[in-house]
Amino acid sequence: MTELRHRIILHAYVTEKAMDEMERMNKLEFVVDHRATRAEIKRAVEETYQCRVLKVNTKIVRTGKIATVRFQKEFSAEDIGSRAGVF
């Protein structure tokens, strides 16, 4: 499973809007494999960062697939972002 979750989550997606959502709405954005489903993304994030995901939204852009992940209140997106290499 370790190999699979590293193929699903490619890297954190950092923009000014993503940083604002991280602070205000407890969300992070990741560039993910274009074949990954929302359930697979949720499981990969939870296993990689030992957290609980509330919701996953995805969007297809020209450069690939972006997943916006909202975490449950007891987990801080800023802490998870620091582990993901956002800072």
PATI-301778 format. One record per residue: x, y, z of N, C-alpha, C in turn; residue in three letters. Coordinates in Angstrom, 3 decimals. Example, Ala and Ser with C-alpha at 12.3 -4.5 7.8 and 13.67 -1.06 7.14 Angstrom:
2
<n_x: 13.190 | n_y: -5.690 | n_z: 7.800 | ca_x: 12.300 | ca_y: -4.500 | ca_z: 7.800 | c_x: 13.200 | c_y: -3.300 | c_z: 7.800 | res: Ala>
<n_x: 12.850 | n_y: -2.250 | n_z: 7.080 | ca_x: 13.670 | ca_y: -1.060 | ca_z: 7.140 | c_x: 12.900 | c_y: 0.030 | c_z: 7.870 | res: Ser>
***
This chain:
87
<n_x: 0.827 | n_y: -1.209 | n_z: 0.000 | ca_x: 0.000 | ca_y: 0.000 | ca_z: 0.000 | c_x: 0.856 | c_y: 1.251 | c_z: 0.000 | res: Met>
<n_x: 2.040 | n_y: 1.180 | n_z: 0.593 | ca_x: 2.919 | ca_y: 2.353 | ca_z: 0.615 | c_x: 3.215 | c_y: 2.829 | c_z: -0.796 | res: Thr>
<n_x: 3.518 | n_y: 1.910 | n_z: -1.670 | ca_x: 3.822 | ca_y: 2.249 | ca_z: -3.054 | c_x: 2.617 | c_y: 2.914 | c_z: -3.728 | res: Glu>
<n_x: 1.431 | n_y: 2.405 | n_z: -3.489 | ca_x: 0.221 | ca_y: 2.920 | ca_z: -4.114 | c_x: -0.068 | c_y: 4.349 | c_z: -3.692 | res: Leu>
<n_x: 0.004 | n_y: 4.648 | n_z: -2.401 | ca_x: -0.344 | ca_y: 5.999 | ca_z: -1.960 | c_x: 0.664 | c_y: 7.033 | c_z: -2.447 | res: Arg>
<n_x: 1.907 | n_y: 6.623 | n_z: -2.693 | ca_x: 2.888 | ca_y: 7.559 | ca_z: -3.230 | c_x: 2.683 | c_y: 7.782 | c_z: -4.726 | res: His>
<n_x: 2.019 | n_y: 6.878 | n_z: -5.378 | ca_x: 1.693 | ca_y: 7.092 | ca_z: -6.786 | c_x: 0.442 | c_y: 7.942 | c_z: -6.939 | res: Arg>
<n_x: -0.446 | n_y: 7.951 | n_z: -5.936 | ca_x: -1.675 | ca_y: 8.737 | ca_z: -6.009 | c_x: -1.390 | c_y: 10.202 | c_z: -5.713 | res: Ile>
<n_x: -0.732 | n_y: 10.498 | n_z: -4.594 | ca_x: -0.418 | ca_y: 11.873 | ca_z: -4.213 | c_x: 0.954 | c_y: 12.209 | c_z: -4.791 | res: Ile>
<n_x: 0.986 | n_y: 13.113 | n_z: -5.756 | ca_x: 2.255 | ca_y: 13.454 | ca_z: -6.388 | c_x: 3.001 | c_y: 14.513 | c_z: -5.587 | res: Leu>
<n_x: 2.339 | n_y: 15.638 | n_z: -5.270 | ca_x: 2.938 | ca_y: 16.686 | ca_z: -4.438 | c_x: 1.876 | c_y: 17.700 | c_z: -4.047 | res: His>
<n_x: 2.220 | n_y: 18.561 | n_z: -3.086 | ca_x: 1.303 | ca_y: 19.610 | ca_z: -2.653 | c_x: 1.225 | c_y: 20.678 | c_z: -3.742 | res: Ala>
<n_x: 0.065 | n_y: 21.298 | n_z: -3.853 | ca_x: -0.177 | ca_y: 22.345 | ca_z: -4.842 | c_x: -0.310 | c_y: 23.653 | c_z: -4.084 | res: Tyr>
<n_x: 0.666 | n_y: 24.534 | n_z: -4.225 | ca_x: 0.724 | ca_y: 25.750 | ca_z: -3.423 | c_x: 0.454 | c_y: 26.975 | c_z: -4.299 | res: Val>
<n_x: -0.649 | n_y: 27.662 | n_z: -3.987 | ca_x: -0.977 | ca_y: 28.939 | ca_z: -4.610 | c_x: -1.423 | c_y: 29.877 | c_z: -3.501 | res: Thr>
<n_x: -1.627 | n_y: 31.120 | n_z: -3.847 | ca_x: -2.094 | ca_y: 32.075 | ca_z: -2.850 | c_x: -3.489 | c_y: 31.689 | c_z: -2.342 | res: Glu>
<n_x: -4.331 | n_y: 31.242 | n_z: -3.247 | ca_x: -5.675 | ca_y: 30.812 | ca_z: -2.855 | c_x: -5.607 | c_y: 29.570 | c_z: -1.954 | res: Lys>
<n_x: -4.733 | n_y: 28.638 | n_z: -2.281 | ca_x: -4.591 | ca_y: 27.427 | ca_z: -1.473 | c_x: -4.105 | c_y: 27.766 | c_z: -0.064 | res: Ala>
<n_x: -3.189 | n_y: 28.724 | n_z: 0.055 | ca_x: -2.700 | ca_y: 29.140 | ca_z: 1.374 | c_x: -3.816 | c_y: 29.789 | c_z: 2.186 | res: Met>
<n_x: -4.659 | n_y: 30.587 | n_z: 1.533 | ca_x: -5.785 | ca_y: 31.228 | ca_z: 2.209 | c_x: -6.791 | c_y: 30.181 | c_z: 2.697 | res: Asp>
<n_x: -7.096 | n_y: 29.196 | n_z: 1.848 | ca_x: -8.014 | ca_y: 28.129 | ca_z: 2.246 | c_x: -7.440 | c_y: 27.284 | c_z: 3.374 | res: Glu>
<n_x: -6.120 | n_y: 27.111 | n_z: 3.391 | ca_x: -5.486 | ca_y: 26.344 | ca_z: 4.454 | c_x: -5.726 | c_y: 27.030 | c_z: 5.796 | res: Met>
<n_x: -5.592 | n_y: 28.338 | n_z: 5.835 | ca_x: -5.764 | ca_y: 29.082 | ca_z: 7.089 | c_x: -7.229 | c_y: 29.208 | c_z: 7.493 | res: Glu>
<n_x: -8.097 | n_y: 29.542 | n_z: 6.535 | ca_x: -9.490 | ca_y: 29.830 | ca_z: 6.874 | c_x: -10.404 | c_y: 28.611 | c_z: 6.912 | res: Arg>
<n_x: -10.168 | n_y: 27.635 | n_z: 6.021 | ca_x: -11.131 | ca_y: 26.547 | ca_z: 5.859 | c_x: -10.565 | c_y: 25.161 | c_z: 6.151 | res: Met>
<n_x: -9.315 | n_y: 25.090 | n_z: 6.640 | ca_x: -8.690 | ca_y: 23.817 | ca_z: 7.002 | c_x: -8.594 | c_y: 22.868 | c_z: 5.795 | res: Asn>
<n_x: -8.138 | n_y: 23.414 | n_z: 4.643 | ca_x: -8.020 | ca_y: 22.645 | ca_z: 3.403 | c_x: -6.594 | c_y: 22.689 | c_z: 2.873 | res: Lys>
<n_x: -6.226 | n_y: 21.640 | n_z: 2.159 | ca_x: -4.964 | ca_y: 21.585 | ca_z: 1.417 | c_x: -5.259 | c_y: 21.102 | c_z: 0.003 | res: Leu>
<n_x: -4.400 | n_y: 21.489 | n_z: -0.933 | ca_x: -4.542 | ca_y: 21.021 | ca_z: -2.306 | c_x: -3.323 | c_y: 20.185 | c_z: -2.685 | res: Glu>
<n_x: -3.586 | n_y: 19.114 | n_z: -3.414 | ca_x: -2.536 | ca_y: 18.210 | ca_z: -3.870 | c_x: -2.703 | c_y: 17.952 | c_z: -5.361 | res: Phe>
<n_x: -1.589 | n_y: 17.809 | n_z: -6.061 | ca_x: -1.612 | ca_y: 17.303 | ca_z: -7.428 | c_x: -1.632 | c_y: 15.784 | c_z: -7.297 | res: Val>
<n_x: -2.599 | n_y: 15.154 | n_z: -7.944 | ca_x: -2.782 | ca_y: 13.707 | ca_z: -7.814 | c_x: -2.771 | c_y: 13.053 | c_z: -9.192 | res: Val>
<n_x: -2.640 | n_y: 11.748 | n_z: -9.194 | ca_x: -2.708 | ca_y: 10.974 | ca_z: -10.430 | c_x: -4.082 | c_y: 11.169 | c_z: -11.065 | res: Asp>
<n_x: -4.119 | n_y: 11.371 | n_z: -12.367 | ca_x: -5.380 | ca_y: 11.666 | ca_z: -13.036 | c_x: -6.369 | c_y: 10.494 | c_z: -13.022 | res: His>
<n_x: -5.906 | n_y: 9.289 | n_z: -12.713 | ca_x: -6.799 | ca_y: 8.126 | ca_z: -12.661 | c_x: -7.366 | c_y: 7.870 | c_z: -11.273 | res: Arg>
<n_x: -6.885 | n_y: 8.591 | n_z: -10.253 | ca_x: -7.284 | ca_y: 8.339 | ca_z: -8.869 | c_x: -8.712 | c_y: 8.819 | c_z: -8.608 | res: Ala>
<n_x: -9.459 | n_y: 8.028 | n_z: -7.851 | ca_x: -10.813 | ca_y: 8.410 | ca_z: -7.466 | c_x: -10.763 | c_y: 9.176 | c_z: -6.146 | res: Thr>
<n_x: -11.886 | n_y: 9.783 | n_z: -5.778 | ca_x: -11.948 | ca_y: 10.523 | ca_z: -4.515 | c_x: -11.695 | c_y: 9.611 | c_z: -3.319 | res: Arg>
<n_x: -12.235 | n_y: 8.416 | n_z: -3.356 | ca_x: -12.040 | ca_y: 7.473 | ca_z: -2.248 | c_x: -10.572 | c_y: 7.071 | c_z: -2.126 | res: Ala>
<n_x: -9.905 | n_y: 6.845 | n_z: -3.246 | ca_x: -8.489 | ca_y: 6.496 | ca_z: -3.216 | c_x: -7.635 | c_y: 7.646 | c_z: -2.687 | res: Glu>
<n_x: -7.976 | n_y: 8.863 | n_z: -3.092 | ca_x: -7.254 | ca_y: 10.050 | ca_z: -2.618 | c_x: -7.442 | c_y: 10.202 | c_z: -1.118 | res: Ile>
<n_x: -8.673 | n_y: 10.042 | n_z: -0.646 | ca_x: -8.952 | ca_y: 10.158 | ca_z: 0.787 | c_x: -8.144 | c_y: 9.141 | c_z: 1.582 | res: Lys>
<n_x: -8.151 | n_y: 7.899 | n_z: 1.152 | ca_x: -7.420 | ca_y: 6.851 | ca_z: 1.847 | c_x: -5.917 | c_y: 7.113 | c_z: 1.835 | res: Arg>
<n_x: -5.392 | n_y: 7.569 | n_z: 0.705 | ca_x: -3.958 | ca_y: 7.837 | ca_z: 0.601 | c_x: -3.535 | c_y: 8.986 | c_z: 1.517 | res: Ala>
<n_x: -4.336 | n_y: 10.046 | n_z: 1.587 | ca_x: -4.012 | ca_y: 11.185 | ca_z: 2.458 | c_x: -4.084 | c_y: 10.763 | c_z: 3.917 | res: Val>
<n_x: -5.132 | n_y: 10.031 | n_z: 4.289 | ca_x: -5.281 | ca_y: 9.594 | ca_z: 5.682 | c_x: -4.134 | c_y: 8.689 | c_z: 6.108 | res: Glu>
<n_x: -3.690 | n_y: 7.787 | n_z: 5.240 | ca_x: -2.608 | ca_y: 6.873 | ca_z: 5.592 | c_x: -1.249 | c_y: 7.565 | c_z: 5.588 | res: Glu>
<n_x: -1.052 | n_y: 8.487 | n_z: 4.673 | ca_x: 0.235 | ca_y: 9.164 | ca_z: 4.578 | c_x: 0.459 | c_y: 10.128 | c_z: 5.734 | res: Thr>
<n_x: -0.571 | n_y: 10.908 | n_z: 6.103 | ca_x: -0.410 | ca_y: 11.972 | ca_z: 7.101 | c_x: -1.090 | c_y: 11.665 | c_z: 8.435 | res: Tyr>
<n_x: -1.590 | n_y: 10.455 | n_z: 8.637 | ca_x: -2.228 | ca_y: 10.032 | ca_z: 9.889 | c_x: -3.251 | c_y: 11.077 | c_z: 10.364 | res: Gln>
<n_x: -4.259 | n_y: 11.312 | n_z: 9.542 | ca_x: -5.294 | ca_y: 12.303 | ca_z: 9.845 | c_x: -6.643 | c_y: 11.763 | c_z: 9.385 | res: Cys>
<n_x: -7.683 | n_y: 12.543 | n_z: 9.596 | ca_x: -9.032 | ca_y: 12.191 | ca_z: 9.138 | c_x: -9.479 | c_y: 13.237 | c_z: 8.134 | res: Arg>
<n_x: -9.927 | n_y: 12.786 | n_z: 6.968 | ca_x: -10.381 | ca_y: 13.664 | ca_z: 5.896 | c_x: -11.895 | c_y: 13.780 | c_z: 5.962 | res: Val>
<n_x: -12.382 | n_y: 15.013 | n_z: 5.889 | ca_x: -13.815 | ca_y: 15.262 | ca_z: 5.894 | c_x: -14.393 | c_y: 15.153 | c_z: 4.484 | res: Leu>
<n_x: -13.705 | n_y: 15.760 | n_z: 3.505 | ca_x: -14.240 | ca_y: 15.799 | ca_z: 2.147 | c_x: -13.110 | c_y: 15.969 | c_z: 1.134 | res: Lys>
<n_x: -13.307 | n_y: 15.402 | n_z: -0.053 | ca_x: -12.351 | ca_y: 15.552 | ca_z: -1.154 | c_x: -13.094 | c_y: 16.062 | c_z: -2.372 | res: Val>
<n_x: -12.607 | n_y: 17.161 | n_z: -2.941 | ca_x: -13.111 | ca_y: 17.679 | ca_z: -4.207 | c_x: -11.978 | c_y: 17.604 | c_z: -5.214 | res: Asn>
<n_x: -12.306 | n_y: 17.311 | n_z: -6.467 | ca_x: -11.278 | ca_y: 17.227 | ca_z: -7.496 | c_x: -11.628 | c_y: 18.134 | c_z: -8.653 | res: Thr>
<n_x: -10.593 | n_y: 18.574 | n_z: -9.358 | ca_x: -10.796 | ca_y: 19.347 | ca_z: -10.580 | c_x: -9.696 | c_y: 18.981 | c_z: -11.553 | res: Lys>
<n_x: -10.049 | n_y: 18.976 | n_z: -12.819 | ca_x: -9.105 | ca_y: 18.683 | ca_z: -13.881 | c_x: -8.663 | c_y: 20.016 | c_z: -14.475 | res: Ile>
<n_x: -7.362 | n_y: 20.228 | n_z: -14.495 | ca_x: -6.793 | ca_y: 21.427 | ca_z: -15.108 | c_x: -5.859 | c_y: 20.987 | c_z: -16.227 | res: Val>
<n_x: -5.337 | n_y: 21.941 | n_z: -16.943 | ca_x: -4.497 | ca_y: 21.626 | ca_z: -18.096 | c_x: -3.257 | c_y: 20.811 | c_z: -17.706 | res: Arg>
<n_x: -2.737 | n_y: 21.076 | n_z: -16.511 | ca_x: -1.516 | ca_y: 20.400 | ca_z: -16.077 | c_x: -1.767 | c_y: 19.077 | c_z: -15.365 | res: Thr>
<n_x: -3.008 | n_y: 18.731 | n_z: -15.055 | ca_x: -3.301 | ca_y: 17.468 | ca_z: -14.379 | c_x: -4.556 | c_y: 17.544 | c_z: -13.530 | res: Gly>
<n_x: -4.591 | n_y: 16.766 | n_z: -12.466 | ca_x: -5.744 | ca_y: 16.691 | ca_z: -11.582 | c_x: -5.354 | c_y: 17.238 | c_z: -10.215 | res: Lys>
<n_x: -6.178 | n_y: 18.147 | n_z: -9.691 | ca_x: -5.941 | ca_y: 18.774 | ca_z: -8.397 | c_x: -7.025 | c_y: 18.298 | c_z: -7.434 | res: Ile>
<n_x: -6.612 | n_y: 17.842 | n_z: -6.256 | ca_x: -7.560 | ca_y: 17.416 | ca_z: -5.220 | c_x: -7.505 | c_y: 18.431 | c_z: -4.081 | res: Ala>
<n_x: -8.675 | n_y: 18.956 | n_z: -3.716 | ca_x: -8.792 | ca_y: 19.828 | ca_z: -2.556 | c_x: -9.324 | c_y: 18.969 | c_z: -1.416 | res: Thr>
<n_x: -8.536 | n_y: 18.859 | n_z: -0.353 | ca_x: -8.847 | ca_y: 17.964 | ca_z: 0.757 | c_x: -9.171 | c_y: 18.805 | c_z: 1.986 | res: Val>
<n_x: -10.362 | n_y: 18.594 | n_z: 2.548 | ca_x: -10.753 | ca_y: 19.289 | ca_z: 3.777 | c_x: -10.629 | c_y: 18.311 | c_z: 4.942 | res: Arg>
<n_x: -9.942 | n_y: 18.751 | n_z: 5.996 | ca_x: -9.683 | ca_y: 17.900 | ca_z: 7.146 | c_x: -10.696 | c_y: 18.143 | c_z: 8.255 | res: Phe>
<n_x: -10.886 | n_y: 17.143 | n_z: 9.101 | ca_x: -11.764 | ca_y: 17.302 | ca_z: 10.254 | c_x: -11.140 | c_y: 18.290 | c_z: 11.221 | res: Gln>
<n_x: -11.975 | n_y: 18.897 | n_z: 12.063 | ca_x: -11.560 | ca_y: 19.995 | ca_z: 12.933 | c_x: -10.398 | c_y: 19.661 | c_z: 13.852 | res: Lys>
<n_x: -10.298 | n_y: 18.407 | n_z: 14.294 | ca_x: -9.229 | ca_y: 18.075 | ca_z: 15.235 | c_x: -7.847 | c_y: 17.980 | c_z: 14.571 | res: Glu>
<n_x: -7.773 | n_y: 18.077 | n_z: 13.245 | ca_x: -6.504 | ca_y: 18.040 | ca_z: 12.521 | c_x: -6.290 | c_y: 19.374 | c_z: 11.818 | res: Phe>
<n_x: -5.119 | n_y: 19.943 | n_z: 11.975 | ca_x: -4.795 | ca_y: 21.251 | ca_z: 11.410 | c_x: -4.159 | c_y: 21.089 | c_z: 10.029 | res: Ser>
<n_x: -4.722 | n_y: 21.787 | n_z: 9.041 | ca_x: -4.161 | ca_y: 21.745 | ca_z: 7.693 | c_x: -2.761 | c_y: 22.353 | c_z: 7.667 | res: Ala>
<n_x: -2.499 | n_y: 23.303 | n_z: 8.552 | ca_x: -1.168 | ca_y: 23.920 | ca_z: 8.603 | c_x: -0.111 | c_y: 22.902 | c_z: 9.069 | res: Glu>
<n_x: -0.446 | n_y: 22.091 | n_z: 10.070 | ca_x: 0.481 | ca_y: 21.050 | ca_z: 10.531 | c_x: 0.721 | c_y: 20.008 | c_z: 9.436 | res: Asp>
<n_x: -0.347 | n_y: 19.584 | n_z: 8.798 | ca_x: -0.233 | ca_y: 18.579 | ca_z: 7.737 | c_x: 0.528 | c_y: 19.168 | c_z: 6.546 | res: Ile>
<n_x: 0.282 | n_y: 20.449 | n_z: 6.255 | ca_x: 0.987 | ca_y: 21.128 | ca_z: 5.180 | c_x: 2.481 | c_y: 21.207 | c_z: 5.423 | res: Gly>
<n_x: 2.863 | n_y: 21.409 | n_z: 6.657 | ca_x: 4.294 | ca_y: 21.460 | ca_z: 6.961 | c_x: 4.939 | c_y: 20.091 | c_z: 6.750 | res: Ser>
<n_x: 4.205 | n_y: 19.012 | n_z: 7.051 | ca_x: 4.717 | ca_y: 17.669 | ca_z: 6.799 | c_x: 4.742 | c_y: 17.345 | c_z: 5.312 | res: Arg>
<n_x: 3.818 | n_y: 17.983 | n_z: 4.555 | ca_x: 3.734 | ca_y: 17.719 | ca_z: 3.118 | c_x: 4.734 | c_y: 18.550 | c_z: 2.317 | res: Ala>
<n_x: 5.419 | n_y: 19.494 | n_z: 2.974 | ca_x: 6.416 | ca_y: 20.290 | ca_z: 2.284 | c_x: 5.902 | c_y: 21.590 | c_z: 1.709 | res: Gly>
<n_x: 4.775 | n_y: 22.092 | n_z: 2.228 | ca_x: 4.228 | ca_y: 23.352 | ca_z: 1.751 | c_x: 5.098 | c_y: 24.516 | c_z: 2.197 | res: Val>
<n_x: 5.623 | n_y: 24.438 | n_z: 3.393 | ca_x: 6.427 | ca_y: 25.550 | ca_z: 3.949 | c_x: 7.891 | c_y: 25.300 | c_z: 3.743 | res: Phe>
***
